[in-house]
Amino acid sequence: MSMTYPFSKRINHFVPPKQWASMRVAKELEKNSGKKVIHFEKGDYQGPDFETPDHILEATIKALKDGYVRYDPGPGLPELREAIAEEVTKRGRPTTADEVIVTAGAKQSLNMALLTFLEDGDEVIFPNPGYPPDEVWAKYARANIKHTPLTKPDWQFDVEKLEKMITPKTKLLIINTPQRPNGHLVENPEEIAELCLKHKQLMVISDEIFSHIVYDGKQHKSIAALPGMAERTIVIDTFSKTYAMTGWRIGWSVAPKPVIEKLSIFLQDTITNVAAFIQKAAYAAITGPQEWTVKKTQLLQKKRDRMITGLNSIPGIKADTPSGAFYAFPDITGTGLTSQEFTNRLIETVGVAVVAGTAFGDQGEGYVRVTYAVSDDDIDEGIRRIKQANLKA
């Protein structure tokens, strides 16, 4: 007789991450066919253009040799928290070290914040399109999820629509800038802040993981830097995207001290601490030479332009030019295919993996997400293959 496992009903909604569905298919295809897939679906750096800087690697090795391999319970190494506080202060939000916690990547920052604030019946507002893993933990907390549709084609918050969604039960608003999956900056944080300040119970989670990847002379703006918003905003960022440290799994949150104290208890009761040698590597990253990050952003801008030009040369596809991140979110409605049909056809017929826009919400229908943090050869080959595909319904 087979065992029936008594799983919690709270995890009934758990499914493999939607945004990784294409990657799972692509891996199987490569494994079974032996053919090279062009990976436009990965939210990661790929290829020799994006090797982690040597001084960070050297700091990691040194920390291991120096014995930073034991428990270190708490919100993070003091020197790293100080350095992060300086970084956020530069963004216009005066910050002290006791307002910082070091986490196992931005995902942990997000799930800790959601589970710390939300309970049965609370409301949380997510952008649509947005980032699907955020919603998993809101549902786990039995909160009610609302989606505020971003305006097309510039993907901005419509403040009038947003205001109508807020009720006395609305506890959290999620903002992501530069945005996933479309790469646009949130252009009106001042209007959003003004709206938030009308509602005493409303906190903001500001996901800023692409804060250092902004193009065309534009500037990243943190809503936490606006008057009155520091006390009601949790800023989340990571070393992954800025320093090509995706596999290190280290990020951080900045919030008022009472919030950090709660998050610190959460962290210590779950993972105890982020590995100390990884924190040492992060300290070397944030305090060391920053020329690599500047050059990387310049390189990404060139790759963005290469990708956008290529996409716009394909009949049925229209791609605007994003101002940040390393994603493009082209409109594929001209092909007559749905997002999923388009995605399936590319991987099945020409071996190019992209992510269906619907992985990020129903507003993503008619779009796909592509990554250009890849080699120029892969961009060119991917565009060539897409042109060969039959992209008509």
C-alpha positions in Angstrom: 0.0 0.0 0.0 1.5 3.4 -1.0 2.0 6.1 1.5 -0.3 9.1 1.5 1.8 12.0 2.7 0.1 14.5 5.0 1.3 17.7 3.3 0.2 21.1 4.6 -2.7 22.6 2.7 -0.6 25.8 2.7 1.6 24.4 0.0 -1.2 23.3 -2.4 -0.3 26.3 -4.6 3.4 25.3 -4.9 4.5 24.7 -8.4 8.0 24.9 -10.0 9.0 28.5 -10.8 7.0 29.6 -13.8 9.8 31.8 -15.1 12.1 28.8 -15.2 9.8 26.5 -17.3 11.6 27.3 -20.5 15.0 26.6 -18.9 13.8 23.2 -17.8 12.7 22.3 -21.3 15.9 23.7 -22.8 18.1 21.6 -20.5 16.2 18.4 -21.4 16.5 19.3 -25.1 20.3 19.8 -24.9 20.7 16.7 -22.8 18.7 14.5 -25.2 19.7 16.0 -28.5 23.2 17.2 -27.9 22.4 20.3 -29.8 23.3 23.8 -28.6 20.3 25.8 -27.4 20.5 29.6 -27.4 19.6 30.6 -23.8 17.7 33.8 -24.0 15.6 32.5 -21.1 18.1 32.6 -18.2 18.0 35.5 -15.7 21.7 35.2 -15.3 25.0 36.2 -16.8 26.4 33.8 -19.5 29.7 33.5 -21.2 33.2 35.0 -20.7 32.1 38.6 -20.9 30.7 38.4 -17.4 33.3 36.6 -15.2 33.1 37.6 -11.5 36.0 40.1 -10.9 39.2 38.6 -9.7 39.4 40.5 -6.4 36.1 39.0 -5.3 37.3 35.5 -6.1 40.5 36.2 -4.2 38.6 37.5 -1.2 36.5 34.4 -1.2 39.5 32.1 -1.2 41.3 34.2 1.5 38.2 34.1 3.7 38.1 30.3 3.5 41.7 30.0 4.3 41.3 32.5 7.2 38.7 30.3 8.8 35.5 32.2 8.0 33.6 28.9 7.9 31.8 28.8 11.3 28.4 29.9 12.5 28.0 33.6 12.8 24.4 34.1 13.9 22.9 37.5 13.3 22.0 40.1 10.7 25.5 40.1 9.1 29.1 41.0 9.6 29.4 44.5 11.0 31.8 45.8 8.4 29.5 44.6 5.6 26.4 46.1 7.1 28.3 49.4 7.4 29.3 49.3 3.8 25.7 48.5 2.7 24.5 51.4 4.8 26.9 53.7 3.0 25.6 52.4 -0.4 22.0 53.1 0.5 22.9 56.5 2.0 24.3 57.4 -1.4 20.9 56.6 -2.9 19.4 59.4 -0.8 18.1 57.3 2.2 20.3 58.1 5.2 21.1 54.6 6.7 22.9 53.2 9.7 24.3 49.7 10.0 21.6 48.6 12.4 19.0 49.2 9.6 20.7 46.5 7.4 20.4 42.8 7.3 22.4 40.4 5.1 20.3 37.7 3.4 20.7 34.6 1.2 19.9 36.6 -1.9 17.0 38.9 -2.7 14.6 36.0 -2.7 15.1 35.4 1.0 14.8 39.1 1.6 11.5 39.0 -0.2 10.0 35.9 1.5 11.1 37.0 4.9 9.4 40.4 4.5 6.2 38.9 3.1 6.0 36.3 5.9 6.9 38.9 8.6 4.1 41.3 7.6 1.3 39.3 6.1 -1.4 37.2 7.7 -4.8 35.8 6.9 -6.9 38.3 5.0 -4.3 41.0 4.6 -4.0 42.5 1.1 -0.8 42.9 -0.9 -0.5 44.6 -4.3 1.8 43.3 -7.0 2.6 44.9 -10.3 1.4 43.0 -13.4 3.6 42.0 -15.0 5.8 41.2 -12.0 8.0 38.6 -10.4 6.2 35.3 -9.7 8.2 34.0 -6.7 7.0 37.0 -4.7 3.4 35.8 -4.9 4.2 32.2 -3.6 4.9 33.5 -0.1 2.0 35.9 0.0 -0.3 33.0 -0.8 1.4 30.9 1.8 0.6 33.6 4.4 -3.0 33.4 3.2 -3.0 37.0 2.1 -5.2 38.3 -0.7 -3.2 39.2 -3.8 -4.2 42.2 -5.9 -2.6 43.0 -9.3 -2.2 46.6 -10.5 -1.8 46.5 -14.3 1.1 48.5 -15.6 0.4 50.7 -18.5 1.4 49.6 -22.0 3.8 50.1 -23.7 5.9 52.0 -21.2 5.0 49.7 -18.2 4.3 52.4 -15.6 2.1 52.4 -12.5 -1.2 54.1 -13.1 -1.6 55.9 -9.8 -5.3 56.5 -10.2 -6.0 52.8 -10.7 -3.6 51.9 -7.9 -5.3 54.2 -5.4 -8.7 52.6 -6.1 -7.2 49.2 -5.1 -6.0 50.3 -1.7 -8.3 49.4 1.3 -7.7 49.4 5.1 -6.6 45.8 4.7 -3.9 46.6 2.2 -0.6 46.2 4.0 2.1 45.9 1.4 2.8 47.4 -2.1 5.6 45.8 -4.2 7.7 48.0 -6.5 10.5 46.8 -8.7 12.8 49.2 -10.5 14.5 48.7 -12.9 11.6 46.2 -13.6 11.4 42.5 -14.2 10.6 41.4 -16.8 10.5 44.5 -19.0 13.6 46.4 -18.0 11.8 49.8 -17.6 12.4 52.2 -14.7 9.5 53.2 -12.5 9.3 56.9 -13.6 6.9 58.2 -11.0 8.0 57.2 -7.6 7.1 60.6 -6.2 3.4 60.1 -7.1 3.4 56.6 -5.7 5.0 57.9 -2.4 2.4 60.6 -2.1 -0.3 58.0 -2.4 1.4 55.7 0.1 1.7 58.4 2.7 -2.1 58.8 2.7 -2.5 55.3 4.2 -0.8 54.8 7.6 -0.9 51.0 7.5 0.8 50.7 4.0 4.4 49.5 3.7 6.4 49.3 0.5 8.8 46.6 -0.6 11.1 48.2 -3.1 13.0 45.5 -5.1 16.1 47.3 -6.5 18.3 44.3 -7.6 19.2 46.0 -10.9 19.9 49.4 -9.3 23.4 49.5 -10.9 22.3 48.5 -14.3 20.7 51.6 -15.8 21.4 53.0 -19.3 21.4 56.1 -21.4 22.6 58.4 -18.6 19.4 57.8 -16.6 19.5 57.4 -12.8 18.0 54.8 -10.6 15.6 56.3 -8.0 14.7 54.6 -4.7 11.3 55.4 -3.3 12.9 55.1 0.1 14.8 58.3 -0.5 11.6 60.4 -0.8 10.3 62.4 2.2 8.5 60.2 4.7 9.2 57.0 2.9 12.3 55.7 4.8 10.2 54.6 7.8 7.7 52.7 5.6 9.9 51.1 2.9 11.9 47.9 2.9 14.7 48.2 0.2 15.9 44.9 -1.2 19.0 44.5 -3.3 21.6 41.9 -4.1 25.2 41.4 -5.1 24.1 39.0 -7.8 23.4 41.4 -10.6 25.8 44.2 -9.7 28.9 42.0 -9.3 28.0 38.8 -11.3 27.7 36.9 -8.0 24.5 35.1 -8.8 25.7 31.7 -7.4 27.0 33.2 -4.2 23.4 33.8 -3.0 23.9 36.9 -1.0 21.7 40.0 -0.8 20.4 42.5 1.7 17.5 44.4 3.1 17.4 47.9 4.5 14.5 48.9 6.7 13.7 50.8 10.0 15.5 49.2 12.9 12.4 47.6 14.5 11.8 45.8 11.1 15.4 44.6 10.9 15.2 43.2 14.4 12.2 41.0 13.4 13.9 40.0 10.2 17.0 39.1 12.1 15.1 36.7 14.3 13.5 35.2 11.2 16.9 34.7 9.6 18.5 33.2 12.7 15.6 30.8 13.1 15.9 29.6 9.4 19.4 29.6 7.9 21.2 31.0 11.0 23.4 33.2 8.9 24.7 33.8 5.4 28.1 32.0 5.1 30.7 34.2 6.6 33.2 33.7 3.8 30.6 34.8 1.3 29.9 37.9 3.3 33.7 38.6 3.2 33.5 38.3 -0.6 30.6 40.6 -0.7 32.5 43.1 1.4 35.4 43.0 -1.1 32.8 43.6 -3.9 31.1 46.6 -2.4 34.2 48.3 -1.1 36.7 47.3 -3.8 37.2 48.8 -7.3 34.0 49.5 -9.1 35.4 50.0 -12.6 34.2 46.5 -13.6 30.6 47.3 -12.8 30.7 50.5 -14.9 32.3 48.7 -17.8 29.8 45.8 -17.5 26.9 48.2 -17.7 28.4 49.9 -20.7 28.8 46.5 -22.3 25.2 45.5 -21.5 24.0 48.7 -23.1 25.7 47.7 -26.3 24.3 44.2 -26.1 20.8 45.7 -25.4 21.1 47.7 -28.6 22.3 44.7 -30.5 19.4 42.6 -29.2 16.7 45.3 -29.8 17.9 45.9 -33.4 17.9 42.2 -34.1 14.4 41.7 -32.6 13.0 44.6 -34.6 14.3 43.1 -37.8 12.0 40.1 -37.4 8.5 40.3 -38.9 5.8 40.3 -36.3 8.0 41.4 -33.5 8.2 44.9 -32.0 10.8 45.6 -29.2 11.1 48.9 -27.3 14.3 49.9 -25.7 14.5 49.3 -21.9 16.3 51.6 -19.6 17.7 49.1 -17.2 18.2 45.4 -16.1 19.3 43.0 -18.8 16.0 42.0 -20.2 13.9 42.9 -23.3 10.2 42.3 -23.4 9.2 42.3 -27.1 5.7 42.4 -28.3 5.0 39.3 -30.4 1.3 39.9 -31.2 2.2 40.5 -34.8 2.9 36.8 -35.2 -0.6 35.9 -34.3 0.8 33.4 -31.7 0.1 33.5 -28.0 3.1 34.0 -25.7 3.3 30.3 -24.9 2.8 29.2 -28.5 5.6 31.5 -29.6 7.8 30.2 -26.8 7.1 26.5 -27.6 7.7 27.0 -31.3 11.1 28.6 -30.8 12.5 25.9 -28.6 10.9 23.1 -30.6 11.9 24.2 -34.1 15.0 26.3 -33.8 16.4 25.7 -30.3 16.0 29.2 -28.9 14.7 29.4 -25.4 12.7 32.5 -24.2 10.2 33.0 -21.4 6.5 33.4 -22.1 5.3 36.8 -20.9 2.4 35.1 -19.1 4.9 33.7 -16.6 4.8 37.2 -15.1 1.1 37.8 -15.1 -1.8 38.0 -17.6 -0.6 41.4 -18.7 2.4 39.5 -20.2 0.2 37.9 -22.9 1.5 38.9 -26.3 5.1 39.3 -25.0 8.1 37.2 -24.2 11.2 37.9 -22.0 14.6 37.6 -23.5 18.0 38.0 -21.8 20.9 39.8 -23.5 23.5 39.1 -20.8 25.1 36.6 -23.3 27.8 36.7 -25.8 27.4 38.7 -29.0 27.7 35.5 -31.0 24.7 34.0 -29.1 22.7 37.2 -29.7 23.4 37.1 -33.4 22.8 33.3 -33.7 19.6 33.5 -31.7 18.2 36.3 -34.0 19.3 34.3 -37.0 17.5 31.2 -35.7 14.3 33.1 -34.8 14.2 34.5 -38.4 14.2 30.9 -39.6 11.3 29.8 -37.4 7.7 29.8 -38.7 6.3 32.5 -36.5 2.8 32.7 -38.0 -0.3 31.2 -36.3 
